[in-house]
Amino acid sequence: MLGLKPLHPRYLLAIAAGSVMVLLSGSLWIGPAAEPGLATVALLGAGTMLLLGGLALRRAWLETASAKRTLEEAIEALPASVEIFDESDRLVAFNRHLLEIYPHMSTDFKRGVRFEELVRKSIAQGGVPAAKGCEEEWLAQRLAARAASRKSPAEPLLQNVHEGRWVRIHERHTRAGGIIGVRMDVSDLIHEQQRLAASKAHLQAFVRTTPNGVLTLDVDGHVLALNPAAEALFGFAANELVGSHIDLLFGIWMGARLSPQALVASPQEMTARHRDGQEMTLLLSVAEVKTETAHSFVCIITDLSERKRQEVALQEANAQLAKQSITDGLTGVGNRRYFDQLLQQEWQRSARHGHPLACIMVDIDHFKLYNDRYGHVAGDECLIRVAELLRACAGRSGEAVCRYGGEEFVLLLADCDLAGAQVVAQRCLDSIRLAAIEHEASPLRRKLSLSLGVAACVASPQGDAVSLVEHADAALYAAKQNGRARLVCSEQAA
Ligand SMILES: Nc1nc2c(ncn2[C@@H]2O[C@H](COP(=O)(O)OP(=O)(O)OP(=O)(O)O)[C@@H](O)[C@H]2O)c(=O)[nH]1
């Protein structure tokens, strides 16, 4: 596509014919005036010179043509689009890649056409999306930049052409004043950059808005960057933490200097401290990022402090609930459900170890009269008082006081035989007597008194725990029958 052609052989023939003509006419003209031999030699010499000159000219043209062909092939073989403009900015040569980049201009690339004209046509056919709506202004800037580049080499231009293709244009001025332009199709590169920019923007949006703290660390554990959630979590501004070692946040609690490599494992719960000194429980997940050019660690931090607080509160609530479910609401001692569970439990234990188990049934004497005399609320207070006294009498480990129902209580004494239970029962009687609670309606010295039935046994695996209670209850009945304010020990082993 270069614009020069070799000299055609017919021109050389014309030169030769002209030489012969000159030779003949010269000999005719000189003939009469000069010595014929000398004139003929002179003319023959001149003709020969002309002929030789023509042959040399032909060889030069042939060499030029060959050089141009080589150049043409070289330009064509280049992987980029190449165009050459002369000093008047007219197209002199170009290769087929130019047509591939601008297929809509395939008929416009002709030798001799001016650069400005080509750009105008390309703009008109939508080949320069950036120029849309400001065609003249864009063209003027492009031409000005091209002219300015004559003085100093310009930076490569990145231009979006049709169908989302991108070309990088390098233009260099030749010494003769022309311009050589090289256009490289960098669409793949630009599209990759665009994809990367999009995913980077997504990632940044996520990191900015996630409620999780995100820290990046270098291989030695120094903070490279952190997100707003991490700033809020630790109470430090990003510029205060960047460059610091993560020991500042975690290490003080670990005892040893932390290494990010050691943290790359399954998420682990760690204790850290907020700037204000408050301790936090955090879940830390660390991932290693290793590429050809980068090596760092990304830490995702979840604040578990609130969840921990809620867990503790829930545990406490559950424990409270569990306690309430086995506690008598009025007196605070164990309720009937608790007693039934405990009885089974202790019965099994007694059966296993062969240790005795004792039960004391306690009933307030003439409590109906107490209620009648002092009212139900006072009756409640009286029940609370009696429960306190009983608890004080049977408060060691293995001893339990429960409300059996109404004004009746029951004491279960693990590892305690009848004699031991009798001692406890007597302590209860004494305690109530010493408390001297007014009971004006009671025929028994006008003081509150208790009746107690005591039973004990070594449980047998086949036996029924309830039999122990029944014996204690029978003993209580006997105490009531025998005048109240006393204890009776069951004579029967359960
Ligand atoms: N204030 C109050 N009274 C209760 C409660 N539970 C049961 N009582 C009362 O306790 C009394 C029990 O009466 P009784 O079973 O006749 O027995 P008692 O009057 O103590 O006579 P003895 O047991 O034979 O000495 C009833 O009046 C019930 O109303 C309670 O939670 N609070």
The ligand as an SDF file (V2000), in Angstrom:
LIG
                    3D

 32 34  0  0  0  0  0  0  0  0999 V2000
  -52.3900  -18.3730  105.1400 N   0  0  0  0  0  0  0  0  0  0  0  0
  -52.3200  -19.5240  104.5180 C   0  0  0  0  0  0  0  0  0  0  0  0
  -53.0240  -20.5640  104.9560 N   0  0  0  0  0  0  0  0  0  0  0  0
  -52.9370  -21.7620  104.3830 C   0  0  0  0  0  0  0  0  0  0  0  0
  -52.0930  -21.9400  103.2800 C   0  0  0  0  0  0  0  0  0  0  0  0
  -52.2230  -23.2310  102.8960 N   0  0  0  0  0  0  0  0  0  0  0  0
  -53.0930  -23.8420  103.7420 C   0  0  0  0  0  0  0  0  0  0  0  0
  -53.5270  -22.9510  104.6430 N   0  0  0  0  0  0  0  0  0  0  0  0
  -54.4420  -23.1280  105.6890 C   0  0  0  0  0  0  0  0  0  0  0  0
  -53.9750  -24.0690  106.6240 O   0  0  0  0  0  0  0  0  0  0  0  0
  -55.0690  -24.5860  107.2830 C   0  0  0  0  0  0  0  0  0  0  0  0
  -54.9200  -26.0330  107.5080 C   0  0  0  0  0  0  0  0  0  0  0  0
  -55.9900  -26.4340  108.3370 O   0  0  0  0  0  0  0  0  0  0  0  0
  -56.1530  -27.8900  108.7990 P   0  0  0  0  0  0  0  0  0  0  0  0
  -55.8380  -28.8580  107.7170 O   0  0  0  0  0  0  0  0  0  0  0  0
  -57.5260  -28.0040  109.3460 O   0  0  0  0  0  0  0  0  0  0  0  0
  -55.1270  -28.1060  109.9530 O   0  0  0  0  0  0  0  0  0  0  0  0
  -54.8340  -27.3300  111.2740 P   0  0  0  0  0  0  0  0  0  0  0  0
  -55.8250  -26.2510  111.4430 O   0  0  0  0  0  0  0  0  0  0  0  0
  -53.4440  -26.9200  111.2600 O   0  0  0  0  0  0  0  0  0  0  0  0
  -55.0900  -28.4050  112.3700 O   0  0  0  0  0  0  0  0  0  0  0  0
  -54.0790  -29.5510  112.7230 P   0  0  0  0  0  0  0  0  0  0  0  0
  -53.2230  -29.8030  111.5950 O   0  0  0  0  0  0  0  0  0  0  0  0
  -54.9750  -30.7330  113.0210 O   0  0  0  0  0  0  0  0  0  0  0  0
  -53.3970  -29.0800  113.9160 O   0  0  0  0  0  0  0  0  0  0  0  0
  -56.3070  -24.2380  106.4690 C   0  0  0  0  0  0  0  0  0  0  0  0
  -57.0830  -23.2540  107.1450 O   0  0  0  0  0  0  0  0  0  0  0  0
  -55.7640  -23.6570  105.2040 C   0  0  0  0  0  0  0  0  0  0  0  0
  -56.5610  -22.6470  104.6750 O   0  0  0  0  0  0  0  0  0  0  0  0
  -51.3620  -20.8380  102.7950 C   0  0  0  0  0  0  0  0  0  0  0  0
  -50.6250  -20.8790  101.8400 O   0  0  0  0  0  0  0  0  0  0  0  0
  -51.4940  -19.6580  103.4540 N   0  0  0  0  0  0  0  0  0  0  0  0
  1  2  1  0
  2  3  2  0
  2 32  1  0
  3  4  1  0
  4  5  2  0
  4  8  1  0
  5  6  1  0
  5 30  1  0
  6  7  2  0
  7  8  1  0
  8  9  1  0
  9 10  1  0
  9 28  1  0
 10 11  1  0
 11 12  1  0
 11 26  1  0
 12 13  1  0
 13 14  1  0
 14 15  2  0
 14 16  1  0
 14 17  1  0
 17 18  1  0
 18 19  2  0
 18 20  1  0
 18 21  1  0
 21 22  1  0
 22 23  2  0
 22 24  1  0
 22 25  1  0
 26 27  1  0
 26 28  1  0
 28 29  1  0
 30 31  2  0
 30 32  1  0
M  END
$$$$
